Amino acid sequence: MAPVGLMARLKSLYSKQQDEPALSVRTVAFLSVLLTLLYVVPFYVSPTTRPSPSLSRDAPSVIRARIRAVTSSCIISSLVVLWLVVEEGGSSLDAGVRLLGWWPVGVLETLRSLLLTAILFTGPLFERGIVEGEWRFWFCRSKLSESLGGWIGWRNYVAGPFTEEVMFRSAIVPLHLLAHVSPGRIVFLAPLYFGIAHVHHFYEFRLTHPDTPVLAALLRSLFQFGYTTVFGWYATFLYLRTGSLAAVIVVHSFCNWCGLPRLWGRVESGDSVGPSFTRGKEDVDAVAADDSLHVGWTVAYYVLLVVGAVGFCQGLWPLTKSYHALVSFTGKTV
């Protein structure tokens, strides 16, 4: 439970008549769609942000322009939502800032959330760190600087996680709280906007891969919608349980770095020249295979994958417990 003072401030998110929500569910849905469009549409309104058959979304000029555009969108959205929390929700500015996850930063919550996520990725960390030999570079400052020095790495691990979490957690989730949507429904409904925001990659993929059949490109986009929505469930749960925007940003960046876990096939040793720091969730084939390994390595991977999943389930509630939680999943909004 949250401290009495914080609980009292967050209760002011309700309107003066406590049983009456500040916003209707329909209004929240409209505003959520509007914020999603505000995040995605700038990618296509300017020649500097719009990809073409000859200009990839990975081009440095496109990445820079898009970062500027979505940063502006996030600033506008955050200020609008903060105004709604204060004016329509009858909340204090302090409680509004807390609801948007800006303060407190939640250093402990961030570390515990990162630990929980690393437990879930025990298998993939084993594959990348031990089997592929990347562990030697994980704490190498020069390699980290090299990764973040490139625009693709900066987008995947800094700008992307930051702007997406500001928009789809810090801005959209508070709107649902103003409508008194239950915590469980927020976890499963709010991330749908996050998943939908990634559907536009279908158009970009078709531009840069015109020879790929439409059905294959569509299935790729549906798969991306699926795993981004699942991640959105997890990130929204963390946000509500910790009240920390920093926690979900760090977890988002970590998941982008890990990529999607292997769910089938044998593990293989990778190129030992260096780590693939720019390999992300969309680059599942980035590491070149080297020599075939003994089947024991594959068995160890899948055992650790299961162990990580079990450990994640056991640590989900205790490791996300926080005095700064925005809701109680066993009762009303705090």
N, C-alpha and C positions, 0 to 999 in steps of 0.2 A: 504494500500500500504506500501511497505517496505521503509526504509530510502534510500535516494539517493545513499549513499556509498555502502550499502549492495546490492541494486538493481544492481548497476554497476558491482559489483564483481560476482554476480550470473549470470548476462548476459554473462559473459565470459565463461560460461559452453558451449555455442555455439562455434563452430569452428570459425576460423578467418574469414571465409566467413559465415556471420551470418545465411544465409538461408540453409546452408548445415549441417546436423546433424553429430556429431562426430562419432556415431555408427549407423549401419543400424538396422532396426527392427528385421531382421533375426538374426543378431549377438547378439542382446540383448536377444532374446528368447533362443538362444543357451547358453549364459552365465547364464541366469536365471535357466535353467534346470541343468546346471553344478553346480551352487551354491546350488540348492535344493538337488542334489545328495551328494554334499560334506557335507551337514547337516545330511542326513539320513543314507547313506552307512556306516559310522563308527559304527553305532549301531549293525552291523552284521558282521564286519570283524574280530572281536576279541571275544574270549570266555568270556571275562570279561564284554562285553557290549551286547552280543547276548543272548536273552531269550531262554528258553527251556521248555519242559513240566514240569520239576522239578525246574525251576528257573524263577520266575516272573519278569516282568519289574519293579515291585515295590520293589524288593529286594534291600537293601541298597548298596550292592556291585555293582549291575548293575547301580543304579542311580549315584553313585560316578564316575564310569568309563565313563558313558555316558556324564556326565557334563564335565569331562576333555576333552573328545573327541570333543564335539560340541563347547566348548570354543576355542579349537585350530582351528576348522573350521571357527569360526566367526572372529578370529584374522586374519587368512590368507585371508579370503574373504574381510574383511574391508580394508586391506592394498592393495589388488589387485584393488578394486573398487576406492580407493582414488588415486592410481597411474593412472588409466584410466581417472578419472576426471581431473587430473592435466595435464597429457601428451596428451591424445587424445582430451580432451575437451578444452585444452588451458586455464585452469583455474588456479587461484592462489591457494596455499596451504590453505590459510585462507578460501576462498570460498568453497574449497573441504571439509574441516572440517565442515563447516556450512551445506553443502548439505547432509552430512552423519548424521546430527543431533547431533553431538557431542558437539557443542558450538554455541550459548549460551545454557545453560542447559534448560532455559525456565521454571523457577519456577512458574511464574504466569500462563503460558500456561498449565502447569501440573495440577495446582489446578483447573483451569477452566474446563479442559477436564475431570477431576475426578468428578467435580460437575455435568457436563452435563451427564456423564454416570450414576451417582447416581440418577439423575432425571429419567432416563429411567428405572432404577431398583427400582422405588418407591414401586411397588407392592411386589416384592420379598424381599426387605428390611423390609417391613411391616410384611410379613409372617415369616421371620427368626427372626427379632428383637422383634416384639410385640407378634405375635401368638405363636412362639416357645420359646420366652423368652430369646433369645440370647443377647439382648441389654446390659444386665448386665455385659457381658464379653467382649464387643467390645473394651473397653479402658483399659482392664486389662493387665498389662505388663506381668504378669506371664503366662497368657493364650497365649499371642502372642509369648512369648519365647518358650513355650511348642510346639506350632504349628511349628515354624520355626526351632526348635531344631531337629525335625524329618526329615528324608531325603525326605519323600513324600511331606511334606509341603514345604521344601526348593526347591524341584523341581517345584512344582505347582505354587508357589508364587514369587520365586526369579529367580532361574536359567532358568526355562522354559521361562517365559515372557522375560527375558533379552536376552537370546540367540536367541529366535525366532524373536524378534523385530530387533535385530542387523542384522540378516540375511535377513529377508523377508521385512523389511522396510528400514533400514539404508543402506543395500547393494544393494538390487534388485531395489528399486524405483529410485535411482540416475541413474542406467543404462538406465531406460526408459526415464528419462529426457535428457540424452545425445543423445538419438535417436529422441528427439523432439516429443515424444508421447504426445497427448493432456491430460490434467489433468483428464478429465472424463474417458478416456480409461485406464489411469493408475489405477484409483480407482477400476475399474471393472476387469481389466485383470491381473495386478500384483498379487493380492491375490490368484489367481488360483494356483500359485506355493505353497503358504502357505497351501491351502486345500489339494493339492496333497501330500504334505509332511506328512500328517496325515493318508494317505491310508495304510501305512505300518502296522498300528495297526490291520488291518484285519488279517495279518499273526500272529501277537503276540496273538491276541484273540483266534485264532484257536488253537494255541499251548497250551494255558492254559485252554481252554474250548472245548476240542475235541468232547464232546457230543452235543454241540450246532449245529443245522442244518446249512449247508453252506449258505443257502438263508438268514437265520436270521442273521448270522454273516455279510453277504454282505450288507444287509439292514442297519445294525448298522454302518458299515463303510461309506456307502453312506450318512447316516444321519450326521455322524461326518464330512464328507467332506463338507456337506451343511452348517452346522453352523460355521465351522471354516472359510469357504470362506466368509460368511456374516460378521463375525467379521473382517476378513481381509479387506473387503470394508470399514468398519468404521475406522479401525486403519490406513489404508492408507490415507483416507480422513483427519483424524486428523494430520497425519504426514506431509502431504502437506500443510495443513492450518496453522500449528503451527511451523513447522521446528524443533520440539523438539523430540528427541529420548526418553528422560525421560518421556514425557507425554504419549507416547504410551505404554511404559513399565509399568507404574503405572496403566493405564487403563486396560491393559492386565491382570495384576495381580488381579485387582479388579474383573474383569469379571470371572476369574478362581475361585475366592473365592465365588462369587455369584452363579455360576453355571447357568444352563439353567432355565429360568423362567417357572413357572407352567402355562400352557395354557388351562388346563381342570381339572376337578375334584374339590373336596372340600378341603379346607385347614384344617389341623388338628394340634392340639397342640403337641409339641414334648416332648422328654424326658428332664426334667428340670434339670438334673444333671449337664449339661454343654454344651458348644457350640461344634459344629462339624467343627472345623477349617480346618480339612483336607478334608472335603466334597468339591468336585469341580465340574467341568463341566461334568465329566463322572460318578459322583456318585449321581445320581438323587434320589436314594432310601435310602440314608445314614441315614436320620433321622427317627427314629422309631415313629410310630403313638402312641398317648396316648389316651385321651378321645375325643369323637366326640364333636365338637363345634357347637354352634348355627349357622344356615345358614347365619346370618348377618355378621359373620367374613369372610365368603367366598365372599359374595356380596361386602364387603368393599375391599377385596383384588383385585377383578376384576375391581372395579371402580378405584382404585389406579393404577392398571396396565394400564388402558386407560388414566388416568390423566398423568401418567409418560410418556407415548408415545406421547401425545399431547405436554407436556412441553418440551420433547426432540426435537420434530420437530420445535418448536418455538425458542428454544435456540441453535439449531445446528449451525447456521451461526454466531450470535453475540458472543457466548461463545468460538468459535474457531478462531475468528479474531485475527491476530497477526502481528506485524511488522516484524516478522522473517519468515513469510510464504515463502515457496519455489516456489509457483506458484500462479497465479491469475486465478480463475475459470471463470472469465469474459473476459479474454484476453490471451496474450501470457505468457510463462514462465517468471517470474520476474528475 
